[in-house]
Amino acid sequence: METNRRSFLKLSGLAGFGLITGCTAQEKETSGTKLDHIRLEASKKYNSIFNMSGYAAPKIETVRVGFIGVGNRGSAAVERMSQIAGVSIHGICDIRPEKAHEAKERIKTSGHVATIYAKTGEDWKRMCESDQFDLIYIATHWSMHADMAIYAMEHGKHVALEIPAAITVEDCWRLVRTSEATKKHCVMLENCCYDYFELLTLNLARQGFFGDIIHCEGAYIHDIMDSLFDEKKRYDFWRLKENAARNGNLYPTHGLGPICQILRINRGNKMDYMNSMSSKDFMLNSKAKEMAQVDKQFESYVDKPFRGNINVSNIMNSDGSTMMLQHDVSSPRPYSRIHLVSGTKAFAQKYPLPGKIAIGHDDFLGATEMAELEKKYAPGIITKIGELAKAIGGHGGMDFMMDWRLIDCLRNGLPVDMDVYDAASWSVIGPLSEWSVANGSQPIEIPDFTNGLWKDNLVHDINLTKGGTTQVLKSTK
């Protein structure tokens, strides 16, 4: 199994980044070469093959799902998916056989024929090649996402993949062009787009409640310092390795996804350019030194070029609105996604909790007024599935709502809420922020992955004007 694990990691691309041994990319090539490459890739232009925005793939009555990577996120997804009607869990793949079997035990309903794929480091390819699957659900390390998604689409499967969808500009383009060429959906599993307050503010924005949107903010502020150094929580220390080799906003989409939807990015609006700034590292190298005193395996991390603890990135959009993102996973701060919407008529902010709304410059609305607003403007997806989603769970229900909506779209032959252009444009902020940080916060162009089609693309349906027919099953175990 150790040989298989090494093969799997090498395949993932971690070896190519020097992350297995602890040797960073910066030590293998000059920083200038790497960063020049990012800018070169960001400036490339491609012709559109097919517009995946608004594309309705043929209906699939029973969606046969295969899972690749069933650690924390993947195994929870197995359990949630098993409670959605019209889903058949056909396969579970992980480099660790015990994890695959544990995930299978989490299936809550009968009728699933989940084959275990855990013999070799390339079993995931065998799953993608099989004609027994319609959807491949990927919850592996970040650097594996793009290669696995592309291989699955090339073999006729729709794809759902955890965030970020890719960590290089090149892979963002590869995802787009593969999805367009195969006409297979590539859906990034950005669960925060299904948060109840985020959905409420999205519907308010569409109804003109905020007036013109001037500025939005989002963030991922989550102190996961200890888990970065805990292999039980981060297999092979994969996330520590990312933080030891890259300096920028490595995890932008939780905060970015919901505000991109509010600002109609890729659907009537687009991101033009961005700049980014990071603090120095006050925390991570000190932690590495502390851990190395008691465990020699951490000695290789001492004095690595760790990511700055706080990153701030600013984005200019084509309609003149702006966005600000923050990223911090190593400072002792309360969790926050800073969901903020500022318009010409109204303002909304979540974090500190609960989410609040103000009209004009007056104080925030009171509890009674907020309840009335929520009742009037709750989008159809919340009224249809919101309470059931809360009962099943997954970050308060937004994980289940995300999974349910994806399956409902596939079963009804509807366009998906988050297409490949969203996956690429939200994820590309990671490598672009690296370039900007290393170049004195200079601006860098954000690729238009729609190739100009954003001007006519329509927003996704949050009111279930079609579909909404997929049932939720009661657990039989």
N, C-alpha and C positions, 0 to 999 in steps of 0.2 A: 504493500500500500504506500510506502514512502516513495517508491519509484513512481507510482501512479500520481501521487500528489505533486511531485516535482514536474512531471509531464504536464499536468493540468495547469500549474502555475506558469510554466514556460509558454504554453499555448495562450494563456490569457494576455500575454504581452507584458506582464510584470518584469520578466527577465530582461526584456528589451529596454525597460526604463531603469534597469539597475536596482530594482527594488527588492529582489529576493536576497541578495547578499548584503544589502544596506548601502551599496555604492550608488550614489545618486547620478541622475542624468547630467547634472552640472559638472560632475567630475569626469564624465566620459566624453563630453564635447564642450566647447566653449559656450558660455551663456549666450553670447552674441549670435552664434550660429543657430542655436535652438530658437531663440526669440525672433530672429529674422525670418525663420521658417514660418512661425506663427503668422507674422504680418503678411508674408507672401501668400499663404493659404487663404487668409482672410480677404485678400484682394482679388482672388480668382472669381471668374464669372462662368456660369454654365447655362446652357439652354435647357428649358423645361422639357421633360419627357412626357409627363402626364400630370394633371393637377389633382393631387390627392386630397385637397381641401374640399370638403363637401361630397367626396366620393362615397357612394353607397355600394359596398361589395355585396355579392349574392348572399341571400339569407342562409343561415346555418341553423337548422332546427335544434340539433343537439351539438353543442360546442365541445369537442374533444380536446381537453387541455393537458399539456405536458409542462411540468415545472422543472426548471434548471436552477439549482441553488436553493436549498431549504434550511438555511440557518434561521435566524430570528424572523426576518421579513418573509422569507419564502414559505416556511412552515405555517406561519399564521395565515398566509394567503390560501394555502391548501385547505385549511379549516373553513375559512370564509366561503371560498368557492364551492365547497361541498354542500352549502346551504342555499345555493341558487339553482332553481329549476332550469332544466335544459343544459346542464353542465355534466359532462362525464369526465372524471379525472382518470386519464389513461396512462399517465406515466409520471414518475418522480425521479429526478437525477441529482446526485450530489457526489462529490469526490469522497465523502465520508459515508460509507454504507449505513452506519448507525443513524445518521441524520435522516437519510432517505426513509428508513424504516420508521423512525419516530414520527416523521411527517405523515406517513401513511396512516399511522394510528390516530392522527388528528382528524381524519375524515369523519364527518358527523352523520352522514346519511348513507343509505344502501345503494347498490347498483353501480358502484364504481369498480373498474378493473385496472387499478393502478399497478403497472409494471415498474419494478425497481431497475433503474439504470445506474449502476455504481460499481462496475467491474474494472473499468479503465478510465484514464483521464480524458478520453475522447468519446465517452459514452453519450455525451450531449449531442455529438454529431449524429450518432446512430438514431437518437430520438428525432432530431430535425429531419433526417432522411426518411423516416418511417411514414407510411401513408395513413397511420392511425391517429394523426393529430391535425387539428384545425388551428389551434392557438398555442404558441409557446410562451410561457410566462417566466421571465428571467429575473432572478434576484441574487445575482452573484456579485463579486467585487466589481467596482466601477470599470476598471480597465478591460473587463471581459465583455461588457454589455454590447458594444458595437459589433465585434466579430461574431458573437453568437446570434444577435438579431439579424445581421446581414445573411448569415448562413441559413437561418430559418426561413427568411423571406425568399431566398434563392431556391429553397426546396418547397415552396408553395404554402408556407404557413403565415398567418397573421402573427404579430408579435406584440407582447406587452412587456416592457422592461423598466426596472427600477431606475431611480434618478442617481446621477445624471445619465442621459442616454449615451453620451460619449465624452471623452476628456481631451480630444484633439479636434482642431478645425477640420482636418482631413476626414476624420471618422464621422463628423456631423454631415459633411457632404456625401459621404458614402452611404449613410443611412437614407438620406433624401433620395439619392439617385436610384438606390436599390428598391425603395418603396414605390417610386414612380414607375420603374421598369417592370416590376412584378405585379403592381396593383394590389399589394398586400399592405394592410394597415400596420403602422409602427407607432404604438401608443406608449408614451412615457407615463409611468404610474405616479403622477404628481397628485398625491392624495389631498394636499392642502387646497386644491381647487374645489374640493367637495366639503370643505369646512362650512358650517351653517352660516356663520357671519360673513364669510367671504362670498358665499352664494347670494346672501341677502344684498350685500353691497353691489354685487354684479348686476342683479336685477334692478336695483335702484338706479344704477348708472344707465342701464338700458332704457329705463323709463324717464330719463332726463332729470331725476331728482337732484343730482349734484350740479346740474348745468353743464358747462364745459369743464372737462377734467383738466386741471392745471398741473397737478403733481401727485405722484403716488410713491409710497415707500414700502419696502419689504425687507425681511431679514431672516437669517437663521442664526440665532444666538442660543447656544445650548452647551453647557459645560459638560463635555464628555471626556475630559482629561484622563480620568482614571481608566475608563474603558479603552482608550487608545493603547494603553500599556497592558491590557488584559487579553491574552490570546483566547480565552474562553468566550469572550464577547466579540472579538475581532479576529477571526480565523487568520492565522499566519501574520498577525499584526498589519493587515493590508491597509487599514486606514492610517495607522501611524506612519507607514512608509509613504503614503501620499502626502502627508503633512510634513514629512522630512525632505521632500524633493521638489515641492511646488509652492510658490508664494503668490497667492491671489485669493479670489473668492472661489473656493473649490466646490461649493455646494450651494449654488445660487437659486435653485428652482423652487424651493418651498416658499420663499418670499416673492419671487419673480412671477411664477405662474399665475396666481390669482390677479395680480395687478396688470399683467399683460392681457388677460381676458377682459378686464374692465376697460383698458385702453384700446381694445380691438386690434392688438398686434397680430399681424398676418391676415387680418380680416378687416381691411379698411384703414389700417395704420401700420407703421413698421418702426423698428428701432434703427436709427441711423448710425450713431457712434457712441462710444463710451470712454471714460477714463477711470482709473482705479488707483487707490493708495492703500498701503499696508503699514501698520506700525512695525516696530522691530519686535522680535520675539523676547518677551519678558518671562515666559512660563515653560515652554516645551523643552528647551535644552536643559533648563534647571531640573525639570522632572526626569529627563533622561539620565542626567548625572546622578540624581538621587536613586533611581532604579538600578543603575549600574553598580552602585555600592553593595547591593544585596543580590544582584542577579547579573552574571557576566554577559548574558546574551544581549543586554542593552548597551554594552560598551561601544558597539559599532554605531550607535545613534548619537553618541556624545559629539557635540560640535558640528552636527549636520546643519545645513542651511534651512532650518525650520521656517515654516510659514509665519509671517507676522501675526500676532494674536488677534488683531482686529483689522478687517479689510472694509473699506468703504468704496463703492463703485457708483458712478453717476452715468445715466443714460439719457441721450437726447432722442426724441421721437420725431417722425416726419411731420406730425401735426403741431409741433411746437411744445408739446407737453414734456415733462421730465420724470425720471424715476431715480430713486436712490436705494441702494442695497447695502446691507451690512452682513458680515460673516464673522462669527467668533465661536470657536468650540473649545477654548482653553482658558477662559477667564471665569472667575467665580461670579457669574451674573445669573439672575433669574431667566428662565426660558422665555424667549420672545420671537415672534415672527414680524412684529411691527407692521401689521396690515393697516396702511394709512391711505386715505383717498381725500384729496383736497380739490374741490370744484369751485365754480363761480357762485354757486347757490348754497352748498352744504359741505359738510366735512364728516368723515368717519375715521375712527381709530380703534384697533384692538391691540391689546398689550400696552399698558397693564389691562388685565381682565376686569370686567367683561367688556365686550365691544360696545362703543358708544357712538352716537351720532349727534351732530349739532347743525342747526339751520342758521346760516349767517354767522355773526360774531357772538351771538348769545351763548349761554351755557348749554351743556349737553342736555338732551331730552331726558325726562324722568322715566321711571320704570313703566308707568301707565302709557305714556306716549310711545315708548319703545315697543311695548307689547302690541299696540295698535298698528305700528309701522310694520312689525314682523308679520302680523296677521294679514295685512293688506298686500304686502310685497313679497312674501315668501314664494319663491319660484316653484313650479309644479313638481320638480324632482324632490324637493323637501316635503311637500304635502303628500306625495305619493309614497315615498320610501323612508323618510326621515326618522320616524319613530321606530320602525323595524330595524333600521340600520343602527340606531342607538342600542337596541336590545342585543344585537349580535356583537357589536363593538368594533374595535380597531380604531384607536385614537378618537374615541367618542362617537364612532359610527361613520366617520368620513372614509375610512378604508373600505368598509363594506359597500357604501354607496358608490364608490369608485369602481369596484369590481362588478357590482350589479349593473351599473350603467354600461360598462363595456360589453358585458354579455348580452344585455338587452339590445344594444345596437347591432351586434353581430347576428343575433337571432332574428331581428326584424329587418335586416338589410338596410340599416340607417348609417349616415355618416357618424364617425366617432367624435367625441368631444374634443379630444386632444390628438392632433394628427402629427405626421412626421415633421412638418415645418415647425410646430411648437417644440417638439423634442429637440430639434437641432438648434433653433434660435435661443431657447432658454438654456440649453447646455453649453453653447459656445461661449457664454459669458465667462466660464471658467478659464479656458486658455487665453482668451483676449485680456482678461484681467491680469494674468501673469505677465503678458507683454507690457501692459501699461505700467504696472508696478515697477518693472525692471527698467523702464525708460522714463523715469521722472514724472509719472502720471500723465504722460502724453496721451491724447485721444487716439483711438483706433476705430476704423470702420467696422460695423457689424454686418456680416454678410446677409444679403437678402435671399434666403433659401427658397422663397416662392418664385424668384425670378420675375418680379413685377406683378404676379398674379394677386398679390395682397390687395390691390386696388379694388378688385371685384369680388373677392372671397366673402362669403356670408358668415356671420357669427353662428356659433353652435346653439342647439336647442336646449334650453334649461327648463322649459315648461312642459316637456313631454307632449308636444302637439301630435307626435307620432310615436308609436311604440309604447313603452311602459307596461307591457303585457307580461313580463317575466315574473313568475311567482317566487316567493321566498319559502323555503322548506323548513319544517321543524326537525330538530335533531332527533335521530332515532337511536343515538348511543349515549 
